[in-house]
Every structure is written in structure tokens, then in C-alpha cells.
Amino acid sequence: MTRSIWVLAGAGFLAGAMNAVAGGGSFLTLPALLLAGLPSVAANASSTVALFPASLASTWAFRRDLVGIGTVSLRTLLPVSLAGGAAGAVLLLVTPSAVLDEILPWLLLVATLAFAFGHRAGLALRRLLRIEPVALLLAQGLLAVYGGYFGGAVGIRMMATWSLLSTVDVKAMNPPKTLLVAATNAAAVLCFISAGQVWWKETLVMLIAAVVGGYVGARQARHLEPRLLRGGVILLTATMTLAFFWRTS
């Protein structure tokens, strides 16, 4: 059990830091919780709860840099994220664990590809189309549903989608991404706790470590090169995606 505690704490710290820097922290927390013996739905719910306070800590560290995405303000994006997060959480709670086990690798694969190629696709798309603010709002709503349902790499998917629909660079996306992920998870967390799907002993170990990691990561994010951030996250997410496909084979 002592070994499991250190694994959960280490995964939580690194995940909190990753989410503050570029996203993808649940690529660490979800496997760690599954390794600790949690069923997939409970592991997903517990991962979301464990990372939620860290996202609040990161948001506080980023508080001076919070801006909207393109022409869409955070005041508009916040309620959309809250509603979508609640809807996704309810959908997860009615999904059998066996079904979730089968689709997890594919969810991770889509998230990895979106982050890896979203920026280039966005440049090509903006040459052909004029992106309207309503498209970004609709996309954010769908992302929030995904975030409430799965949570895995939702921050990465947000930044990938914003790359498609706006000209904001990766570094500038971090503060609003952190806030909107926190809003999405806030609604999901309430649903998961109410449904009794959180394994508290494992979750609390990970939660405390993630708060520390989230604050440290947010303080360091301003000094990191965006291309290095993108490359590091792509490498990690690709590795974890392959591991999940191997696990289900």
C-alpha cells in the first residue's frame, strides 16, 4: 500500500504540473488509479475529483493572464463549460465500466491527434473559412461534455480546437484553458460525489500532490518555450495511448 501511495502522489504532482503547463495530466492519474485497483468509471471520476483543486490553484496563479478566446469572452464561455461538464458527467455515470474500458484508448488517440495536428489544420481552415464566434461556443459546449464524460486530455483538446477556430498561441491559451477546465470539472465533480463514485483514500493522496504540482507548474509555465511544451505533451500522450491499446488487446 505504501508503494501505491507514492505512485499516486507522484502521478498527482506531475499531472497537476502538466495541466497547468499544457494539459494532459489525466494521462498519468487515470492509469495510476487503474493500477491501484479502481474500476474504470470510478477511476475516471476519482481522477477528475483529484485534479479539480489543482486546476483551481493553477487558475489562481494565472489570474492576471485570464482573457477570452479570440472575440469570445470568458463570461460567455464559463456557463457553456459548466452545463457541458454536468451533461458529460451524467453520461459517464450511466456508461458500464466494460464499455468504457473498450473506448478509452480511442478517446485518448483522438485527443493526441487533435493536439498534434490541430494547429496546422486550423491554419488551413482559416484560409478557407471565416470562423464565427458561435462556432467556438458550440465547440466549447461539446468539449465540456467530453470533459465531464472522460476528462482525459480535455485541456489538450480545448487548445487543439481553439487552434482551429482562433489565432491564439499555445502560451496565451494556458490561462483560459485552465479556468474553463476547472469550470467543466466543477460540475462533473458534484455529480460524481453525489453518485458515490469517488474512492476517497486514493483520491485524497493524489489531490494533495496535484495541488502542489499545479501551482508549481503554473508559476513555471510563463518561462517555457511553446514548441517544447507541445512536443513534450505529444510524446507523453502518444506513449500513454499506446499503453492503453496494449492493455485492452
N, C-alpha and C positions, 0 to 999 in steps of 0.2 A: 504493500500500500504506500510505503514511503517513496518508493521509486515512481509510482503513478502520480503522487503529489508533485514531485519535481518535474515530471514530464508535463503535467497540466499547467504548472506555474510557468515553465519555460515557454510553452506554446502560447499561453496568455500574454506574457510580456512581449514576445515577438509579434504576435498578432495585433496587439494594441498599437505598437510602433508602426507596423505596416499599414494599418488602416489610417493612421494619421498622415503617413507619408504619401501613399498612393492607393491603398486599398488591398484587398485580398487576404486579410487576416484570418478569415474563416477557413481558408485552405489549410491552416495549421490547427485551429481549435476543433474543427469538426472531426478530422482524423484522430486527434488526441482523445476526444471524448468517446469515439467509437472504440478506440484501443482500450479505453478504461472500462468497456463493457456496456455502454449505453446503447439501447436500440436506436435506429436511425432517426425516427421522429423526435424522440426525447433528446438525442444528441444535437439535432438541429435547433430545437427550441432552447436547450441549455446553452448552446454556443451563442445564440442571439442575446440571451439574457446576460451572459458573461461579458460580452463585448459592449453592451449598451452603456454602462458607466464610463468606459474608456472613451467612447465617442463623445460623451459629454465633456470629459476632461480635455480632449483634443479640440472640441469646439470652443471651449473657454480660452485655450491657448491661441486659437486662431481668431478671436473675437474682433480684432482690429482689421482683419482682412476679409470679412464676410461681405460678399457682393452677390448680385444676381448673375444669371447666366444669359449673356447677350442682353436683349431688351426685356427679359422676363425677370421680375423682382422676386426676392426670397419670400416676400409676403404672399405672393401668388403661389409659389412652388410648395410652401410649407403645408397648407391644408390638403393639397393634392397628395403629398407624400404620406401624410397621416392616414387619409382614407384608404389609399392603396395598401399601406402596411397592414391595416386591420383586415382588409379583404383577403390578402395573401395568407395571413396567419390562420384565419378560419379555414381556408382551403387546405392548408397543411394538416390541420387537426383532423380533417376527415379523410386524409390520404393514408391508406395502410402502409406500414413500415416496409413490407415486401415490395410494394410498388415503388416507394421512394428509393429503396436500395438499387433498383434497376435503372432509374432515371438520373440518379446523382451524377454518374460520370458524364452523361450527355449535357447536363446543366453546366458542369464545370468546363467542358470542352467549348461550349458556345461562349461562355464568359471569357475564356482565354483568347479565342479567335477574335471576339469583338474588341478586346483591348489591344491585341496585336495589330489589327488592320483597320480599326475604326477611324484613326486619324487620316490615313490615306484615302479611305473610302469617302470620308467627309469632304476632303478637298475636291474630289471628282464630282460628288453630288452637288456641292455648292456652285460648281461651274455650270451645271445643267439646270438647277432649280433655285428659286428664291425661297428660302426657308422662312415660314411664318411662325410667329410665337406660339400659335395654337398647336403646331406640330410638336414643339418642345414640351408643352404642357401635357399633351396626350402621351407622349413618350415617357415623361416622368411618372405619370399615373401607372402605366404598365410596369415600369421599373420598380415602383413601390410595391405593386402586387407581387412581383418576383421576389423583392427583398423580404417581404413579410412571409412569403411561402418558403423560400430556401435560404436567403441571407448570404449564401456563398458568393463572394466576389461582387456583391451588388454595387459597392463603391467603384469597382473597376468598370462595371457595365454602365454606370452613370457617366463616368468620364468618357467611355468609348462612345456613348450615344451623344453626349454633348459635343464631342469632336465631330460627329456627323452633322450636327444641327447648329453649330456656332463656331466662332473663330477663337475661342478662349483657349489659352495654352494650358498644359498639364499642371504647371505650378500654380496658376491662378485658380484652377478648378478645385484644388485641395480643400480650401476653407469651406466653400458652399457644399461640396460633396460631403464633408464630414458632418455638417449641420443637417443636411437632408437625409443622410443615412441614419443619423440619430433620431430624426423625426419618424422615419419609416419604422425603425426598430422600437420606438416608444409604444406605438400602437400594437405591434406584434408582441412585445413583452407582456403587456397587460393581458392579452388573450392567452398566452402560454401559461402564465402564472395562474390565471383563473381556471384553466383546464387541468392544472396539476401535472403538467408535462415537464417540469423543471426538476432535475436531480441536484438538490441544493449543495450537498457536500462537495461534489466535483466542480459545480458551477462557481461556488464562492472562492475556491482556490484560484481558479482561472480568472475570475472577475477582479480580484485584488491585484494580481500581476498585470492584467491588461490595462488597468487604470494607470499604473506607473509607466508601462510601456507607451501608452497613448500620449501621455503628457510629454515624455522624453522625445518621442517621435515627432510630435507637433513642433516642439522647440527647435529640432534639428532640420525640419523639412525645408525651411527657408534657405538653407545653405547648400542644398543638394542640387545637382545638375539634373534637369528634367529627363534627358535622354538616358541617364544612368538609372533613374527611377523606373522608367518604362521598361528598360531591358531587364532589370532585376526582377520586377514583378512578372514579366512574361516568362522568364526562366522558371521561377518558382511555381507559377500556376500551371505551366505545361508539365512540370515534373509531378505535381500532385494529381493532375488529371490522368496521367498515365498510370499512376499508382492506383487510382480508383478503378480504372478499367481492368487492371490486373487483379484487383481484389474481387471483382464481380465475375471474372472469367472462370 
